[in-house]
Amino acid sequence: MIDIADQLKAVHREVQAGSDETIGVLLRRTYDAAAADVWDAVTDPDRLKRWFLPVSGDLREGGSFQVEHNAGGTVLTCSPPKLLRLTWGAETSIVELRLTEDADERTTVELEHTVPKAMAGSGAGALYVGPGWDGAFLGLGLYLAGEVPDDFDPLAAADSPETREFNVGSIDAWTAVVEASGTATDEELAAAVAAAKAQYTPDQQAEPE
């Protein structure tokens, strides 16, 4: 069993409205591992499938990739072990992964995912991707800590009661971040929360009015 509250608290979250007509989410977490090890875990297909999802393609700069049952894209920048920048599902959907190691071989990972405002609608668009990236940060943390079993099935894990409980907490966390950012109306936020619950906690029944 994971400590869901601690895992949620381990991640710093932001919603950013850029001056270039973009909306972005930023996640930050520090792991007890050297940057070279973290970099290998997020770029080696044999390791990615252990904690994330199977990834096929060419993961070098300029190459194309496809995440099984998820997005594909192109690697724009690959500068180990510090910077990975790629498209995610669309040319204007950009994911940037930044790694910074401290003197104690602990590595801070920042993930920034930006899309045009026309695609996100508003800061409430964070609810469409934020919980998914929270899950990735959780999986990476468990893997680096040696807590992922050899027979780990990412698709089965995504449907587990424990993961759904984690997703509920993640949606709540992102809702609070969007509210604090002032980047969405109440109506936009309510619609995004409903969509996030349908995507990440599909088994939950709406309470009767």
N, C-alpha and C positions, 0 to 999 in steps of 0.2 A: 504493500500500500504506500502511495506517495502522500506527502503532506501537501495537500492542494493549496492551502492558504499560504504556506511558505513559498511554494513554487510560483504562485501568482505575484507575491510581493517581491520576488527576486528580479522582476522585469520592470524597468522604467519605460513608460509609454508617453508619447506625445502625438498630437495632431497638428500639422503645420499647413498653413495656407500661404503659398508662395506668391511673391510679387509677379512671377511669370505665369500666372493663371494655372497653377498646379495645386493639388491637395496631396499631402503626404502623411504617412504614419512613420513614426520612429520608435524602435524598440532597442533597449540597451540592457545587457546582462553580463556579469563577470563570472567566468568559469575558472575552476582550479585546474588549469592545464596550460601548457606552453602554446604559443601562437602557432608554431609549426604543426602541432598535433591537432589543434582546432581546425586549422586550414585544411589539413588532410581529411579530417572527418567531414567537412562540408564540400569537398571537391572530388574525393575518390568514390567512384560509383559503388565499389564493393563495400565501403563503409556507409555511404549514404543510405543504402537499402536496409541497413541494420537499425536505423533510428528514424529515417524520414520516409522516403519512397524510392522505388527503383527509378534510376535516371539513365537514359540512353543518349547516344550522340557523341559529339566532340566537345569536350569541356575546356578546350583551349581557346585563347583569344581569337575571335572571329568565327568560332565554331557554333553550330546549332545543337540544341538539346531538347529533350522531351521528358517531362516528369510523368510517370505512369499515373493515369486517372487525374491529371492536373494540367498545369500550363506547360508550354514550351517557349523557346525563345532563342536569342543569340547572345553569346558572350561578348560584351563590348570591351571590357577591361579585365585582365587577369594578371595581378601583380602580387605573387605570393611573398610572404604570408600576410599581406596587409589589406589588399583591396580586390574585391570581385564586383563587377558591375555588369548587369545583363538586362535584356528585355524579358518581360514576364507576361506572356499571353497576347501582347500587342506591342507594336513598335514604340508607342508613347507611354507604355507602362514599364517603369524602370525600377529595378531593385538594385540597391547598392549595399554591399556587405563590407564593413570595415572592422579590422582586428587590431587591437592595441595591447601589447604585452607589457606588464610591469616587472619590476626587479625580482619579484617572487615567483615568476613564471605563471602568473595568473593573467588571463586574457579577457579583455572586455570586447564583446561583440556588439556592434551597432548594425541594425538593419533598417534601411530607409527605403520605403516603397512609395513612389510618387506617380500620379496619373494626372491628366488634364482635369480641370474642374468640370468640364463638360461631361467627362466620364464618371467622376465621383459624385457629381450633383452638388455636394457640399461636404463639410467635415464629417457628416454622418456616414459618408462612404467608408470611413475607417472601420465600421462594423462589418463590412463585407470581407475585409482581409485581415484585420487585426487579430481576431481569435484564431485564425489559421496560423499566423506567424507565432502567436503565443504557443500553440501546440508544437510548432517546430522548435522553438526555444526550449520547451519542456523536454522534448525527445532528445535534443542534443545534450542537455544537462544530464539526463538519466544515462545516456550512452557514455559520456565522458567519465561519469562516476562509476561505471561498470555495473549499472543496475538494469541493463537491457538483456533479456535472456537470448540465448543463441537461436531459439526458434521463434523469435519475435516476428509477428505478422502486423505490419503497420495498418492494414485495412481493418483487421479484426480489432486492433487496439483502438482505432478511431471510433468504433461502435460500442466500446465497453462502457458500462455504467460509470466507472471512475473517470474516463475521458469526458463523458457528457457532463458530469458534475464539474470538472475543470472548465469546460466550455461555458457553463452557466456563470461561473465566477469571472471568466475572461470577458464575456459580454457585459457584465456589470461594470468591470473595470474600464472597458473602452467607452461605455456609456457615460461614466463620470468624466473621463478625459475629454470627450466631445463636448459635454455640457460646459466644462471649465474653459474650453478653447473659444467658445462663442462663435463657432463656425457653422452652426446649423440651427434651424428653427426647431421648435418643439415638434411640429408635424413631421419634419424631415427625420428627426431623431427617432420618433416613435415608429415610423415606417421602416427605418434601417434596423432597429432592434427586433422588430417582428421578422424581418427577412433573415437576420442573423440567427434567431432562435429556430426558424424553420430549417436553416442550413446546418447548424451545429448541434442542435438539440431536437431533432425531428420527432422523437418519441414522446416529447412532453406535450400534454394536452392543455389547451388554453382553459383557464378557470372560467366557469360560467359567470355571466354578468348578473 
